[in-house]
Amino acid sequence: MKTLRSNFLQHLRAISRSQLPETFLNVIAITHSLGVCYLWIDSLCIIQDDEGNADWKQESARMADYYHYSLLTTAEMWTSFSS
């Protein structure tokens, strides 16, 4: 799930919970249980196919502040087990 130029305006209006992957729903639940009103998910908050990366350049310049002032930072991890 990510924000693209083609769905940007729709995402500004609303994103249906049914569209979100389980990982996002889990972090939303954690955020809500902590009483936090705002949540930053890079793939939703930065336009992923922005021509020339203008949105990414603008937002990446603010990343230090986003992380510095965050109450909690999470990361999704994939683990591969081999037998």
C-alpha positions in Angstrom: 0.0 0.0 0.0 1.5 3.3 -1.0 0.6 6.8 -2.2 1.1 7.4 -5.9 0.3 10.4 -8.0 -2.8 8.4 -9.3 -4.3 8.0 -5.8 -2.9 11.0 -4.0 -6.2 13.0 -3.9 -8.1 10.0 -2.8 -5.6 9.4 0.0 -6.0 13.0 1.1 -9.7 12.4 1.5 -9.6 8.9 3.2 -7.9 5.5 3.1 -10.2 2.6 3.9 -9.0 0.3 6.6 -9.9 -2.6 4.4 -7.2 -1.5 1.9 -4.4 -1.5 4.6 -2.1 -4.4 5.2 -2.1 -6.1 8.6 1.2 -4.4 9.5 -0.3 -1.0 9.1 -3.4 -2.0 11.0 -1.2 -3.2 13.9 0.8 0.0 14.1 -2.5 2.0 14.0 -3.8 -0.1 16.9 -0.6 0.6 18.9 -0.7 4.3 18.1 -4.4 4.5 19.1 -3.8 2.6 22.3 -1.1 5.1 23.3 -3.5 8.0 22.7 -1.3 9.3 19.9 -3.2 11.3 17.3 -0.7 11.3 14.4 1.1 8.5 12.6 3.7 8.7 9.9 4.0 5.9 7.5 6.6 6.7 4.8 4.9 4.8 2.0 1.6 6.7 2.6 3.0 10.1 3.5 5.5 10.5 0.7 4.3 10.2 -2.9 6.2 7.1 -4.1 6.2 7.8 -7.9 6.7 11.5 -7.8 8.5 12.6 -10.9 11.9 14.0 -10.0 11.4 12.9 -6.4 10.3 16.4 -5.4 8.0 15.2 -2.6 10.7 12.8 -1.3 13.3 15.6 -1.4 10.9 17.9 0.6 10.0 15.3 3.1 13.4 13.7 3.5 14.7 17.2 4.6 12.3 16.9 7.5 13.0 13.3 8.5 15.4 14.2 11.3 12.6 16.2 12.9 10.0 13.5 12.3 12.2 10.9 14.1 13.6 13.2 16.7 10.1 14.2 17.9 8.5 10.8 17.5 7.1 9.1 20.6 7.7 5.7 19.1 9.4 4.5 15.9 8.6 1.0 14.5 10.0 -0.9 11.6 8.7 -3.9 9.8 11.1 -6.9 9.6 11.1 -10.0 7.5 12.7 -13.0 8.7 13.6 -16.0 6.6 14.0 -19.3 8.2 15.6 -22.2 6.4 15.5 -25.8 7.5 
